[in-house]
Amino acid sequence: MQISDFPHIIASLNGLSVLFLTVAFIYIRAGNREMHRKAMICALAISAFFLVFYVVYKANSGFAKFGGEGAIRPIYFTILITHVLGAILITFMVPITVWRALKGNFEKHKKIARFTWPLWMWVGISGVVVYAMTVHLFPYQGG
């Protein structure tokens, strides 16, 4: 495995976390707390792996450059900016949300989870979109 493989791994982990967040949502809506808990543990573990790969990748490669031109640029940068701001927010929100669940304080857990879950979903989905745009759709050609 080389550092150039990391963007693909990072995007895959992001997508997988979105899948588990979706499953967790379905379970909690169905009233199945135990399966919700298991799906959320999977989402957290995958996100932890994501974070390790992301930090190692950024420390060794810097930030990707976007190669798109014209009208796609403001679209891309809007997605990127909201992704980054959301990622910063969930860095604080996820541990608080998890802590409240672990402590059995489900009323407070539900209050913050109503904001944490959709934001976490946005960060995961937009992360995959940013990856697709920078790596596959509009790669930087240099110069």
C-alpha positions in Angstrom: 0.0 0.0 0.0 1.3 3.4 -1.0 0.3 6.9 0.1 -1.3 7.4 -3.3 -3.8 4.6 -2.4 -5.0 6.5 0.7 -7.6 8.8 -1.0 -9.4 5.7 -2.3 -9.3 4.1 1.2 -10.4 7.3 2.9 -13.4 7.7 0.5 -14.3 4.1 1.0 -14.2 4.5 4.8 -16.3 7.6 4.5 -18.9 5.8 2.4 -18.9 2.8 4.7 -19.5 5.1 7.7 -22.5 6.7 5.9 -23.9 3.2 5.3 -23.6 2.3 9.0 -25.1 5.7 10.0 -28.0 5.0 7.8 -28.5 1.5 9.2 -28.3 2.9 12.8 -30.9 5.5 11.9 -33.3 2.8 10.5 -32.8 0.7 13.7 -33.5 3.5 16.1 -36.6 4.6 14.2 -37.8 1.0 14.5 -37.1 1.1 18.2 -34.3 -1.4 18.2 -31.8 0.3 20.5 -29.4 -2.7 20.6 -28.9 -2.9 16.8 -28.7 0.9 16.7 -25.9 0.7 19.3 -24.1 -1.9 17.3 -24.4 0.0 14.0 -23.2 3.2 15.7 -20.2 1.3 17.2 -19.4 0.2 13.6 -19.8 3.8 12.3 -17.5 5.1 15.1 -14.8 2.4 14.5 -14.8 3.1 10.7 -14.6 6.8 11.4 -11.6 6.2 13.7 -9.9 4.3 10.9 -10.8 7.1 8.5 -9.2 9.6 10.8 -6.0 7.7 11.1 -5.7 7.3 7.3 -6.7 11.0 6.8 -4.1 12.4 9.2 -1.3 10.1 7.8 -2.3 11.1 4.2 -2.4 14.8 4.9 0.9 14.7 6.8 2.5 13.1 3.8 0.8 14.7 0.8 -0.8 18.0 1.7 -4.1 19.0 0.2 -5.5 17.9 -3.2 -5.8 20.5 -5.9 -9.1 20.9 -7.8 -8.7 20.9 -11.6 -12.2 22.0 -12.6 -12.8 25.3 -14.3 -15.7 27.5 -14.9 -19.1 27.1 -13.1 -18.0 23.9 -11.4 -15.4 25.7 -9.2 -17.9 27.6 -7.0 -20.0 24.4 -6.7 -16.9 22.4 -5.6 -15.7 25.0 -3.2 -19.1 25.4 -1.6 -19.3 21.6 -1.0 -15.7 21.6 0.3 -16.2 24.5 2.7 -19.4 23.1 4.1 -17.7 19.7 4.4 -14.7 21.1 6.3 -16.9 23.2 8.6 -19.1 20.2 9.3 -16.1 18.0 9.9 -14.8 20.5 12.5 -18.2 20.6 14.2 -18.7 16.8 14.4 -15.3 16.5 15.9 -16.9 18.0 19.0 -20.4 16.8 18.6 -19.9 13.1 18.1 -18.0 12.5 21.4 -20.7 14.5 23.3 -23.5 12.5 21.6 -21.7 9.2 22.3 -20.9 10.2 25.9 -24.6 11.0 26.6 -25.6 7.6 25.2 -23.0 5.7 27.2 -24.1 7.5 30.4 -27.7 6.4 29.7 -28.9 10.0 29.4 -31.0 9.3 26.3 -33.1 12.4 26.4 -30.0 14.6 26.1 -28.5 12.1 23.7 -31.6 12.5 21.4 -31.5 16.3 21.6 -27.9 16.5 20.3 -28.2 13.4 18.0 -30.9 15.2 16.0 -28.1 17.6 14.9 -25.1 15.3 15.0 -26.5 12.6 12.8 -27.5 14.7 9.8 -24.3 16.7 10.0 -22.2 13.5 10.2 -24.1 12.2 7.2 -23.4 15.4 5.3 -19.7 15.2 6.1 -19.5 11.6 5.0 -21.4 12.1 1.8 -19.7 15.4 0.9 -16.3 13.8 1.6 -17.0 11.2 -1.0 -18.3 13.9 -3.4 -15.1 16.0 -2.9 -13.0 12.8 -3.5 -14.9 12.0 -6.7 -14.6 15.6 -7.9 -10.8 16.0 -7.2 -9.6 12.5 -8.1 -11.9 11.2 -10.8 -14.0 14.0 -12.4 -11.7 17.1 -12.3 -8.2 16.1 -11.4 -5.6 18.8 -11.3 -3.4 18.6 -14.4 -0.6 20.8 -13.1 0.8 24.0 -14.4 
